[in-house]
Amino acid sequence: MKFKNWIKNQSGHKIQAVKSNNSIEYTSYKFAKFCHDAWIEHQYIVPYTPQQNGVSERKNRTIMEMARCLLFKKDFTQ
């Protein structure tokens, strides 16, 4: 609830959808009721399938490529 209010204050937009991987904290009745009352669509993805979450996968790939570049550069400067 705090995160929802923070997003609305920062961006001026409301949350339209939440995507989660069926973990316990997101499958409770309380969270389902919160999403229903706030008109937030709750989308479930299959656990342990990162292919279904393209945004985080691209971010992870960017971070890994940056880390590899830094390690590669470090080897040539010593």
N, CA, C and O atoms as a CHARMM CRD file, in Angstrom:
* protein
*
  312
    1    1 MET  N      0.82600  -1.19000   0.00000 PROA 1      0.00000
    2    1 MET  CA     0.00000   0.00000   0.00000 PROA 1      0.00000
    3    1 MET  C      0.87000   1.25400   0.00000 PROA 1      0.00000
    4    1 MET  O      0.56700   2.22800  -0.68800 PROA 1      0.00000
    5    2 LYS  N      1.95900   1.22200   0.78000 PROA 2      0.00000
    6    2 LYS  CA     2.87700   2.37000   0.80500 PROA 2      0.00000
    7    2 LYS  C      3.52400   2.55700  -0.55900 PROA 2      0.00000
    8    2 LYS  O      3.66300   3.68300  -1.03800 PROA 2      0.00000
    9    3 PHE  N      3.92400   1.44400  -1.18600 PROA 3      0.00000
   10    3 PHE  CA     4.55300   1.52500  -2.50200 PROA 3      0.00000
   11    3 PHE  C      3.58900   2.09500  -3.53600 PROA 3      0.00000
   12    3 PHE  O      3.98400   2.90900  -4.37100 PROA 3      0.00000
   13    4 LYS  N      2.33800   1.67700  -3.48600 PROA 4      0.00000
   14    4 LYS  CA     1.32000   2.18300  -4.40800 PROA 4      0.00000
   15    4 LYS  C      1.18300   3.70000  -4.26300 PROA 4      0.00000
   16    4 LYS  O      1.14000   4.41700  -5.26300 PROA 4      0.00000
   17    5 ASN  N      1.11300   4.18900  -3.02900 PROA 5      0.00000
   18    5 ASN  CA     1.00400   5.63000  -2.78700 PROA 5      0.00000
   19    5 ASN  C      2.26500   6.36200  -3.23200 PROA 5      0.00000
   20    5 ASN  O      2.17800   7.46200  -3.77800 PROA 5      0.00000
   21    6 TRP  N      3.43100   5.76900  -3.00600 PROA 6      0.00000
   22    6 TRP  CA     4.69200   6.40000  -3.39900 PROA 6      0.00000
   23    6 TRP  C      4.75600   6.54700  -4.92000 PROA 6      0.00000
   24    6 TRP  O      5.14100   7.59600  -5.43500 PROA 6      0.00000
   25    7 ILE  N      4.37000   5.47400  -5.63800 PROA 7      0.00000
   26    7 ILE  CA     4.36800   5.53400  -7.10700 PROA 7      0.00000
   27    7 ILE  C      3.43500   6.63200  -7.59800 PROA 7      0.00000
   28    7 ILE  O      3.79400   7.39900  -8.49000 PROA 7      0.00000
   29    8 LYS  N      2.25300   6.70900  -7.02700 PROA 8      0.00000
   30    8 LYS  CA     1.28500   7.71700  -7.45500 PROA 8      0.00000
   31    8 LYS  C      1.81100   9.12700  -7.18700 PROA 8      0.00000
   32    8 LYS  O      1.62800  10.02000  -8.01400 PROA 8      0.00000
   33    9 ASN  N      2.46100   9.33500  -6.04600 PROA 9      0.00000
   34    9 ASN  CA     3.01200  10.65200  -5.72600 PROA 9      0.00000
   35    9 ASN  C      4.18600  11.01300  -6.62600 PROA 9      0.00000
   36    9 ASN  O      4.31800  12.16800  -7.03300 PROA 9      0.00000
   37   10 GLN  N      5.03200  10.05300  -6.94000 PROA 10     0.00000
   38   10 GLN  CA     6.21800  10.33100  -7.74900 PROA 10     0.00000
   39   10 GLN  C      5.88700  10.54800  -9.22200 PROA 10     0.00000
   40   10 GLN  O      6.44700  11.43600  -9.86500 PROA 10     0.00000
   41   11 SER  N      4.97000   9.73100  -9.75700 PROA 11     0.00000
   42   11 SER  CA     4.73700   9.79100 -11.19600 PROA 11     0.00000
   43   11 SER  C      3.41000  10.43000 -11.58500 PROA 11     0.00000
   44   11 SER  O      3.24000  10.87700 -12.72000 PROA 11     0.00000
   45   12 GLY  N      2.48500  10.47200 -10.65800 PROA 12     0.00000
   46   12 GLY  CA     1.16900  10.98600 -10.98300 PROA 12     0.00000
   47   12 GLY  C      0.28700   9.96300 -11.68300 PROA 12     0.00000
   48   12 GLY  O     -0.82600  10.27800 -12.10400 PROA 12     0.00000
   49   13 HSD  N      0.78700   8.73800 -11.80800 PROA 13     0.00000
   50   13 HSD  CA     0.04100   7.67000 -12.47100 PROA 13     0.00000
   51   13 HSD  C     -0.26100   6.56600 -11.46200 PROA 13     0.00000
   52   13 HSD  O      0.43900   6.41400 -10.46100 PROA 13     0.00000
   53   14 LYS  N     -1.31200   5.80100 -11.74000 PROA 14     0.00000
   54   14 LYS  CA    -1.62400   4.69500 -10.85300 PROA 14     0.00000
   55   14 LYS  C     -1.06400   3.39800 -11.41700 PROA 14     0.00000
   56   14 LYS  O     -0.82700   3.28400 -12.62000 PROA 14     0.00000
   57   15 ILE  N     -0.85700   2.43300 -10.54800 PROA 15     0.00000
   58   15 ILE  CA    -0.36700   1.12600 -10.96700 PROA 15     0.00000
   59   15 ILE  C     -1.50600   0.41100 -11.68900 PROA 15     0.00000
   60   15 ILE  O     -2.62000   0.32300 -11.17300 PROA 15     0.00000
   61   16 GLN  N     -1.22000  -0.09400 -12.87800 PROA 16     0.00000
   62   16 GLN  CA    -2.23900  -0.78700 -13.65500 PROA 16     0.00000
   63   16 GLN  C     -2.15200  -2.29400 -13.50400 PROA 16     0.00000
   64   16 GLN  O     -3.17200  -2.98400 -13.52700 PROA 16     0.00000
   65   17 ALA  N     -0.93600  -2.80800 -13.34900 PROA 17     0.00000
   66   17 ALA  CA    -0.76800  -4.26100 -13.25100 PROA 17     0.00000
   67   17 ALA  C      0.46300  -4.57800 -12.41200 PROA 17     0.00000
   68   17 ALA  O      1.42900  -3.81600 -12.37600 PROA 17     0.00000
   69   18 VAL  N      0.40000  -5.71600 -11.74300 PROA 18     0.00000
   70   18 VAL  CA     1.51500  -6.23800 -10.96300 PROA 18     0.00000
   71   18 VAL  C      1.76800  -7.65200 -11.45100 PROA 18     0.00000
   72   18 VAL  O      0.83700  -8.44600 -11.58600 PROA 18     0.00000
   73   19 LYS  N      3.03000  -7.96400 -11.71700 PROA 19     0.00000
   74   19 LYS  CA     3.37700  -9.30200 -12.18200 PROA 19     0.00000
   75   19 LYS  C      4.20500  -9.97600 -11.09000 PROA 19     0.00000
   76   19 LYS  O      5.20300  -9.41500 -10.63900 PROA 19     0.00000
   77   20 SER  N      3.80000 -11.17200 -10.66300 PROA 20     0.00000
   78   20 SER  CA     4.53800 -11.88800  -9.62500 PROA 20     0.00000
   79   20 SER  C      4.64700 -13.36300  -9.98800 PROA 20     0.00000
   80   20 SER  O      3.96800 -13.84800 -10.89400 PROA 20     0.00000
   81   21 ASN  N      5.51700 -14.06700  -9.26400 PROA 21     0.00000
   82   21 ASN  CA     5.81400 -15.46300  -9.60400 PROA 21     0.00000
   83   21 ASN  C      5.19800 -16.45900  -8.62600 PROA 21     0.00000
   84   21 ASN  O      5.83500 -17.45200  -8.27300 PROA 21     0.00000
   85   22 ASN  N      3.98700 -16.21200  -8.19200 PROA 22     0.00000
   86   22 ASN  CA     3.26400 -17.13500  -7.32100 PROA 22     0.00000
   87   22 ASN  C      3.93600 -17.36800  -5.97800 PROA 22     0.00000
   88   22 ASN  O      3.71400 -18.41000  -5.36000 PROA 22     0.00000
   89   23 SER  N      4.74500 -16.43500  -5.50800 PROA 23     0.00000
   90   23 SER  CA     5.34400 -16.60700  -4.18900 PROA 23     0.00000
   91   23 SER  C      4.28900 -16.31700  -3.11700 PROA 23     0.00000
   92   23 SER  O      3.27300 -15.67900  -3.39400 PROA 23     0.00000
   93   24 ILE  N      4.53300 -16.78200  -1.91400 PROA 24     0.00000
   94   24 ILE  CA     3.53400 -16.76100  -0.84500 PROA 24     0.00000
   95   24 ILE  C      3.04400 -15.34800  -0.52700 PROA 24     0.00000
   96   24 ILE  O      1.85000 -15.14200  -0.30700 PROA 24     0.00000
   97   25 GLU  N      3.94700 -14.38400  -0.50200 PROA 25     0.00000
   98   25 GLU  CA     3.52900 -13.03000  -0.11400 PROA 25     0.00000
   99   25 GLU  C      2.58600 -12.38100  -1.11700 PROA 25     0.00000
  100   25 GLU  O      1.88400 -11.42800  -0.78000 PROA 25     0.00000
  101   26 TYR  N      2.56400 -12.88900  -2.34800 PROA 26     0.00000
  102   26 TYR  CA     1.69400 -12.30200  -3.36700 PROA 26     0.00000
  103   26 TYR  C      0.46800 -13.15100  -3.69000 PROA 26     0.00000
  104   26 TYR  O     -0.32200 -12.78000  -4.55800 PROA 26     0.00000
  105   27 THR  N      0.29700 -14.27100  -3.01500 PROA 27     0.00000
  106   27 THR  CA    -0.86900 -15.11300  -3.27500 PROA 27     0.00000
  107   27 THR  C     -1.84300 -15.10900  -2.10500 PROA 27     0.00000
  108   27 THR  O     -2.77900 -15.90700  -2.07900 PROA 27     0.00000
  109   28 SER  N     -1.63800 -14.23000  -1.14600 PROA 28     0.00000
  110   28 SER  CA    -2.51800 -14.19500   0.02000 PROA 28     0.00000
  111   28 SER  C     -3.84900 -13.51600  -0.32300 PROA 28     0.00000
  112   28 SER  O     -3.95600 -12.76600  -1.29300 PROA 28     0.00000
  113   29 TYR  N     -4.82700 -13.79600   0.48200 PROA 29     0.00000
  114   29 TYR  CA    -6.14700 -13.19000   0.30300 PROA 29     0.00000
  115   29 TYR  C     -6.06500 -11.67800   0.48600 PROA 29     0.00000
  116   29 TYR  O     -6.72600 -10.92400  -0.22900 PROA 29     0.00000
  117   30 LYS  N     -5.25400 -11.23800   1.44500 PROA 30     0.00000
  118   30 LYS  CA    -5.12400  -9.80200   1.72200 PROA 30     0.00000
  119   30 LYS  C     -4.58700  -9.04400   0.49700 PROA 30     0.00000
  120   30 LYS  O     -5.08900  -7.97400   0.15500 PROA 30     0.00000
  121   31 PHE  N     -3.56400  -9.60900  -0.15600 PROA 31     0.00000
  122   31 PHE  CA    -2.99900  -8.95600  -1.33400 PROA 31     0.00000
  123   31 PHE  C     -3.98400  -8.99000  -2.50400 PROA 31     0.00000
  124   31 PHE  O     -4.10000  -8.01800  -3.25100 PROA 31     0.00000
  125   32 ALA  N     -4.68700 -10.10400  -2.65900 PROA 32     0.00000
  126   32 ALA  CA    -5.68600 -10.20900  -3.73900 PROA 32     0.00000
  127   32 ALA  C     -6.79800  -9.18800  -3.53800 PROA 32     0.00000
  128   32 ALA  O     -7.25400  -8.56400  -4.49600 PROA 32     0.00000
  129   33 LYS  N     -7.23000  -9.02000  -2.30200 PROA 33     0.00000
  130   33 LYS  CA    -8.27700  -8.03500  -2.00100 PROA 33     0.00000
  131   33 LYS  C     -7.76600  -6.61800  -2.25600 PROA 33     0.00000
  132   33 LYS  O     -8.48900  -5.78400  -2.80100 PROA 33     0.00000
  133   34 PHE  N     -6.52400  -6.34800  -1.86400 PROA 34     0.00000
  134   34 PHE  CA    -5.92400  -5.03600  -2.10600 PROA 34     0.00000
  135   34 PHE  C     -5.90400  -4.72200  -3.60100 PROA 34     0.00000
  136   34 PHE  O     -6.28100  -3.62400  -4.01000 PROA 34     0.00000
  137   35 CYS  N     -5.46700  -5.68000  -4.41500 PROA 35     0.00000
  138   35 CYS  CA    -5.42100  -5.47300  -5.87000 PROA 35     0.00000
  139   35 CYS  C     -6.82500  -5.25900  -6.43400 PROA 35     0.00000
  140   35 CYS  O     -7.03700  -4.40100  -7.29000 PROA 35     0.00000
  141   36 HSD  N     -7.76500  -6.03700  -5.95100 PROA 36     0.00000
  142   36 HSD  CA    -9.14200  -5.91600  -6.43500 PROA 36     0.00000
  143   36 HSD  C     -9.72200  -4.55000  -6.07800 PROA 36     0.00000
  144   36 HSD  O    -10.35000  -3.90500  -6.91700 PROA 36     0.00000
  145   37 ASP  N     -9.51700  -4.10900  -4.84800 PROA 37     0.00000
  146   37 ASP  CA   -10.05800  -2.81700  -4.40000 PROA 37     0.00000
  147   37 ASP  C     -9.40200  -1.63600  -5.12400 PROA 37     0.00000
  148   37 ASP  O    -10.04900  -0.61600  -5.36300 PROA 37     0.00000
  149   38 ALA  N     -8.11500  -1.77300  -5.47200 PROA 38     0.00000
  150   38 ALA  CA    -7.38800  -0.68700  -6.13100 PROA 38     0.00000
  151   38 ALA  C     -7.45200  -0.78500  -7.65500 PROA 38     0.00000
  152   38 ALA  O     -6.82600   0.01700  -8.34900 PROA 38     0.00000
  153   39 TRP  N     -8.19100  -1.74700  -8.18000 PROA 39     0.00000
  154   39 TRP  CA    -8.31700  -1.96800  -9.62400 PROA 39     0.00000
  155   39 TRP  C     -6.95400  -2.22600 -10.27100 PROA 39     0.00000
  156   39 TRP  O     -6.64900  -1.70100 -11.34200 PROA 39     0.00000
  157   40 ILE  N     -6.14300  -3.04500  -9.60000 PROA 40     0.00000
  158   40 ILE  CA    -4.83300  -3.42800 -10.11300 PROA 40     0.00000
  159   40 ILE  C     -4.92800  -4.86000 -10.62500 PROA 40     0.00000
  160   40 ILE  O     -5.36700  -5.75300  -9.90000 PROA 40     0.00000
  161   41 GLU  N     -4.52400  -5.08000 -11.85800 PROA 41     0.00000
  162   41 GLU  CA    -4.53200  -6.42500 -12.41700 PROA 41     0.00000
  163   41 GLU  C     -3.32900  -7.19100 -11.88800 PROA 41     0.00000
  164   41 GLU  O     -2.19600  -6.72500 -12.00800 PROA 41     0.00000
  165   42 HSD  N     -3.56300  -8.35100 -11.30900 PROA 42     0.00000
  166   42 HSD  CA    -2.47400  -9.17400 -10.78600 PROA 42     0.00000
  167   42 HSD  C     -2.20500 -10.30300 -11.76800 PROA 42     0.00000
  168   42 HSD  O     -3.04600 -11.17900 -11.96700 PROA 42     0.00000
  169   43 GLN  N     -1.01800 -10.27600 -12.38500 PROA 43     0.00000
  170   43 GLN  CA    -0.63400 -11.28200 -13.36500 PROA 43     0.00000
  171   43 GLN  C      0.36600 -12.23600 -12.72300 PROA 43     0.00000
  172   43 GLN  O      1.32300 -11.80500 -12.07900 PROA 43     0.00000
  173   44 TYR  N      0.14000 -13.52300 -12.90400 PROA 44     0.00000
  174   44 TYR  CA     1.05300 -14.53200 -12.36500 PROA 44     0.00000
  175   44 TYR  C      1.91100 -15.09000 -13.48700 PROA 44     0.00000
  176   44 TYR  O      1.43800 -15.31000 -14.60200 PROA 44     0.00000
  177   45 ILE  N      3.18500 -15.31600 -13.17200 PROA 45     0.00000
  178   45 ILE  CA     4.05900 -16.01300 -14.10600 PROA 45     0.00000
  179   45 ILE  C      4.45800 -17.32800 -13.45500 PROA 45     0.00000
  180   45 ILE  O      4.32800 -17.49500 -12.24200 PROA 45     0.00000
  181   46 VAL  N      4.93400 -18.23900 -14.25000 PROA 46     0.00000
  182   46 VAL  CA     5.34000 -19.54300 -13.74000 PROA 46     0.00000
  183   46 VAL  C      6.65800 -19.37400 -12.97900 PROA 46     0.00000
  184   46 VAL  O      7.57700 -18.72900 -13.48300 PROA 46     0.00000
  185   47 PRO  N      6.76400 -19.94900 -11.76800 PROA 47     0.00000
  186   47 PRO  CA     8.00900 -19.82100 -11.01000 PROA 47     0.00000
  187   47 PRO  C      9.20600 -20.39700 -11.76600 PROA 47     0.00000
  188   47 PRO  O      9.07900 -21.36800 -12.51200 PROA 47     0.00000
  189   48 TYR  N     10.36000 -19.78200 -11.56000 PROA 48     0.00000
  190   48 TYR  CA    11.63200 -20.22000 -12.13900 PROA 48     0.00000
  191   48 TYR  C     11.63100 -20.17300 -13.66400 PROA 48     0.00000
  192   48 TYR  O     12.27000 -21.00200 -14.31100 PROA 48     0.00000
  193   49 THR  N     10.92000 -19.21300 -14.23500 PROA 49     0.00000
  194   49 THR  CA    10.95800 -19.00100 -15.68600 PROA 49     0.00000
  195   49 THR  C     11.24300 -17.52700 -15.95500 PROA 49     0.00000
  196   49 THR  O     10.32400 -16.75800 -16.23500 PROA 49     0.00000
  197   50 PRO  N     12.50800 -17.13300 -15.87100 PROA 50     0.00000
  198   50 PRO  CA    12.84400 -15.72100 -16.08500 PROA 50     0.00000
  199   50 PRO  C     12.54900 -15.23500 -17.49200 PROA 50     0.00000
  200   50 PRO  O     12.50900 -14.02800 -17.73300 PROA 50     0.00000
  201   51 GLN  N     12.33900 -16.16100 -18.42900 PROA 51     0.00000
  202   51 GLN  CA    12.03900 -15.76300 -19.80200 PROA 51     0.00000
  203   51 GLN  C     10.72600 -14.99700 -19.88700 PROA 51     0.00000
  204   51 GLN  O     10.51700 -14.24000 -20.83500 PROA 51     0.00000
  205   52 GLN  N      9.84200 -15.18100 -18.91500 PROA 52     0.00000
  206   52 GLN  CA     8.54500 -14.51000 -18.95000 PROA 52     0.00000
  207   52 GLN  C      8.62500 -13.06900 -18.46400 PROA 52     0.00000
  208   52 GLN  O      7.65100 -12.32700 -18.58500 PROA 52     0.00000
  209   53 ASN  N      9.76300 -12.66000 -17.92000 PROA 53     0.00000
  210   53 ASN  CA     9.89400 -11.29500 -17.44000 PROA 53     0.00000
  211   53 ASN  C     11.02000 -10.61000 -18.21500 PROA 53     0.00000
  212   53 ASN  O     12.15900 -10.56000 -17.75300 PROA 53     0.00000
  213   54 GLY  N     10.69700 -10.09500 -19.37000 PROA 54     0.00000
  214   54 GLY  CA    11.69000  -9.53000 -20.26800 PROA 54     0.00000
  215   54 GLY  C     12.41500  -8.31700 -19.72100 PROA 54     0.00000
  216   54 GLY  O     13.60900  -8.15500 -19.97700 PROA 54     0.00000
  217   55 VAL  N     11.73300  -7.45900 -18.97700 PROA 55     0.00000
  218   55 VAL  CA    12.35700  -6.22900 -18.46900 PROA 55     0.00000
  219   55 VAL  C     13.50300  -6.56100 -17.52300 PROA 55     0.00000
  220   55 VAL  O     14.60900  -6.04600 -17.68400 PROA 55     0.00000
  221   56 SER  N     13.24900  -7.41200 -16.54600 PROA 56     0.00000
  222   56 SER  CA    14.30900  -7.73900 -15.59000 PROA 56     0.00000
  223   56 SER  C     15.41200  -8.54700 -16.25800 PROA 56     0.00000
  224   56 SER  O     16.57800  -8.41900 -15.88300 PROA 56     0.00000
  225   57 GLU  N     15.07300  -9.36700 -17.23000 PROA 57     0.00000
  226   57 GLU  CA    16.09200 -10.13200 -17.93900 PROA 57     0.00000
  227   57 GLU  C     17.03100  -9.21500 -18.71400 PROA 57     0.00000
  228   57 GLU  O     18.24200  -9.43200 -18.72200 PROA 57     0.00000
  229   58 ARG  N     16.48300  -8.19200 -19.36500 PROA 58     0.00000
  230   58 ARG  CA    17.33400  -7.23500 -20.08500 PROA 58     0.00000
  231   58 ARG  C     18.22500  -6.47700 -19.11500 PROA 58     0.00000
  232   58 ARG  O     19.39800  -6.23600 -19.40200 PROA 58     0.00000
  233   59 LYS  N     17.66900  -6.09700 -17.96000 PROA 59     0.00000
  234   59 LYS  CA    18.46200  -5.37600 -16.96500 PROA 59     0.00000
  235   59 LYS  C     19.57700  -6.26100 -16.43100 PROA 59     0.00000
  236   59 LYS  O     20.71000  -5.80300 -16.27700 PROA 59     0.00000
  237   60 ASN  N     19.27000  -7.53200 -16.14400 PROA 60     0.00000
  238   60 ASN  CA    20.29300  -8.46400 -15.67200 PROA 60     0.00000
  239   60 ASN  C     21.38000  -8.65200 -16.72600 PROA 60     0.00000
  240   60 ASN  O     22.56500  -8.71300 -16.39600 PROA 60     0.00000
  241   61 ARG  N     20.98000  -8.74200 -17.98800 PROA 61     0.00000
  242   61 ARG  CA    21.95800  -8.91800 -19.06100 PROA 61     0.00000
  243   61 ARG  C     22.87600  -7.70500 -19.16200 PROA 61     0.00000
  244   61 ARG  O     24.08500  -7.85600 -19.33800 PROA 61     0.00000
  245   62 THR  N     22.31100  -6.50600 -19.05100 PROA 62     0.00000
  246   62 THR  CA    23.11600  -5.28500 -19.11400 PROA 62     0.00000
  247   62 THR  C     24.12400  -5.23700 -17.97800 PROA 62     0.00000
  248   62 THR  O     25.28500  -4.88500 -18.18900 PROA 62     0.00000
  249   63 ILE  N     23.68700  -5.58800 -16.77900 PROA 63     0.00000
  250   63 ILE  CA    24.58500  -5.56700 -15.61800 PROA 63     0.00000
  251   63 ILE  C     25.69700  -6.59900 -15.78300 PROA 63     0.00000
  252   63 ILE  O     26.85700  -6.31100 -15.48800 PROA 63     0.00000
  253   64 MET  N     25.35400  -7.79300 -16.24900 PROA 64     0.00000
  254   64 MET  CA    26.36900  -8.83500 -16.44400 PROA 64     0.00000
  255   64 MET  C     27.38000  -8.43400 -17.51700 PROA 64     0.00000
  256   64 MET  O     28.57600  -8.68100 -17.36200 PROA 64     0.00000
  257   65 GLU  N     26.91500  -7.82400 -18.59200 PROA 65     0.00000
  258   65 GLU  CA    27.83700  -7.38100 -19.64400 PROA 65     0.00000
  259   65 GLU  C     28.76600  -6.29200 -19.13000 PROA 65     0.00000
  260   65 GLU  O     29.95000  -6.27300 -19.46800 PROA 65     0.00000
  261   66 MET  N     28.23700  -5.38500 -18.31300 PROA 66     0.00000
  262   66 MET  CA    29.05900  -4.32700 -17.74800 PROA 66     0.00000
  263   66 MET  C     30.11000  -4.91100 -16.81200 PROA 66     0.00000
  264   66 MET  O     31.26300  -4.47800 -16.82500 PROA 66     0.00000
  265   67 ALA  N     29.72100  -5.88900 -16.00300 PROA 67     0.00000
  266   67 ALA  CA    30.66700  -6.52200 -15.08400 PROA 67     0.00000
  267   67 ALA  C     31.77000  -7.24000 -15.85900 PROA 67     0.00000
  268   67 ALA  O     32.94000  -7.16900 -15.48300 PROA 67     0.00000
  269   68 ARG  N     31.40300  -7.92900 -16.93800 PROA 68     0.00000
  270   68 ARG  CA    32.41000  -8.61600 -17.75000 PROA 68     0.00000
  271   68 ARG  C     33.39400  -7.61900 -18.37100 PROA 68     0.00000
  272   68 ARG  O     34.59800  -7.87300 -18.42100 PROA 68     0.00000
  273   69 CYS  N     32.87700  -6.49800 -18.83500 PROA 69     0.00000
  274   69 CYS  CA    33.74700  -5.46800 -19.43000 PROA 69     0.00000
  275   69 CYS  C     34.72200  -4.92200 -18.39400 PROA 69     0.00000
  276   69 CYS  O     35.90300  -4.73400 -18.68600 PROA 69     0.00000
  277   70 LEU  N     34.23100  -4.66800 -17.19100 PROA 70     0.00000
  278   70 LEU  CA    35.09800  -4.14300 -16.14100 PROA 70     0.00000
  279   70 LEU  C     36.17500  -5.15300 -15.75500 PROA 70     0.00000
  280   70 LEU  O     37.32900  -4.78000 -15.54500 PROA 70     0.00000
  281   71 LEU  N     35.80400  -6.43000 -15.65900 PROA 71     0.00000
  282   71 LEU  CA    36.79700  -7.45800 -15.33400 PROA 71     0.00000
  283   71 LEU  C     37.80700  -7.61000 -16.46500 PROA 71     0.00000
  284   71 LEU  O     38.99800  -7.78000 -16.20400 PROA 71     0.00000
  285   72 PHE  N     37.35800  -7.55200 -17.70600 PROA 72     0.00000
  286   72 PHE  CA    38.24300  -7.64500 -18.86400 PROA 72     0.00000
  287   72 PHE  C     39.22500  -6.48100 -18.88000 PROA 72     0.00000
  288   72 PHE  O     40.41900  -6.67000 -19.11700 PROA 72     0.00000
  289   73 LYS  N     38.72000  -5.27800 -18.62800 PROA 73     0.00000
  290   73 LYS  CA    39.56900  -4.07500 -18.61400 PROA 73     0.00000
  291   73 LYS  C     40.58200  -4.16400 -17.48200 PROA 73     0.00000
  292   73 LYS  O     41.73100  -3.75500 -17.65400 PROA 73     0.00000
  293   74 LYS  N     40.18400  -4.68600 -16.33600 PROA 74     0.00000
  294   74 LYS  CA    41.06900  -4.80900 -15.17200 PROA 74     0.00000
  295   74 LYS  C     42.25400  -5.70800 -15.50300 PROA 74     0.00000
  296   74 LYS  O     43.37800  -5.41500 -15.09400 PROA 74     0.00000
  297   75 ASP  N     42.02900  -6.79000 -16.23200 PROA 75     0.00000
  298   75 ASP  CA    43.11400  -7.71100 -16.57800 PROA 75     0.00000
  299   75 ASP  C     44.15600  -7.05900 -17.47800 PROA 75     0.00000
  300   75 ASP  O     45.33200  -7.41100 -17.39000 PROA 75     0.00000
  301   76 PHE  N     43.77000  -6.13200 -18.33200 PROA 76     0.00000
  302   76 PHE  CA    44.70900  -5.49400 -19.24200 PROA 76     0.00000
  303   76 PHE  C     45.44300  -4.32300 -18.61100 PROA 76     0.00000
  304   76 PHE  O     46.46700  -3.89400 -19.14400 PROA 76     0.00000
  305   77 THR  N     44.96100  -3.79400 -17.50200 PROA 77     0.00000
  306   77 THR  CA    45.61600  -2.63800 -16.88900 PROA 77     0.00000
  307   77 THR  C     46.63900  -3.05000 -15.84000 PROA 77     0.00000
  308   77 THR  O     47.36900  -2.19600 -15.33600 PROA 77     0.00000
  309   78 GLN  N     46.71100  -4.31200 -15.50100 PROA 78     0.00000
  310   78 GLN  CA    47.69100  -4.74600 -14.49100 PROA 78     0.00000
  311   78 GLN  C     48.97100  -5.19200 -15.11300 PROA 78     0.00000
  312   78 GLN  O     49.89700  -5.58600 -14.40500 PROA 78     0.00000
